[in-house]
Amino acid sequence: MLNYEEIFPNNQILNKKILIITMFSNNNIINFFKNKEVAEVVTFNNILSTEEKQICQIENLRGQYPSNYFDIIIIQDGLETAMNLVESIKVIKNLCNEKGTVFLITRTPNLENNYVDEQYENDSWRFTAADLLNLFNDFNQGRVGGNLQKTIIIAEFLKPENYQEEKLNEKQAYHCRLRKNTNITQQANTGFFSTTTY
C-alpha cells in the first residue's frame, strides 16, 4: 500500500487543485485528500462499460476545465484501458499547470500482470519506466519507483515553464493483446472477444 503522506507532504499540496483519475474508484487516495488543505479535488472515472468492455475515457475531460488548470494530476489504472491513448495523454498534459505534477501509477508488462486475470481483462496497455519516460519526454522527470514484484511503476513528471508539446504519434508501449510493444496509435482492443491476431 502506498504511503500517501510521504508522496504528497502537506507543504506540497497546500492550496493545490488536484485531479484524480482512477478506473476502480480507489477510495484510499481520494480519502487521503479529503481533510487536507487543498483548493479543489476532482475525481474522474468516466468508464464506457458494456458486456465486453470497460474503458476509462480520459479524453472526455477535454473542454471540461481550462488549460493549465490542475496543479497535481494523479492517474491510477486509467492509462491501461485507454481506447485512445494519444488523446488521453494530450488531455492530461494540457490540463496540467506549468510547474505542475503528473503522478502515474500503472501496471507493467511483467508476467504476473497477465491480462487474462479477471481484474485486468479489459486492459489494453502496460508500461515500463522507459515507456513512461518516453511518453512524458517533454516534461521534467521527477521520482520513479515501483513495487518489489515489479508489477507496478510509479512515476512523477513535472511540467516545465514555457512548455512545448512533443508529438506522440511515434511513441510505443506494450500492447496486451498483441503481447509486444507497438505504436500507441494502435486501436486498443478490449475484452476477451475483441478482434485480434493470435
Disulfide bonds with the S-S distance in Angstrom:
none
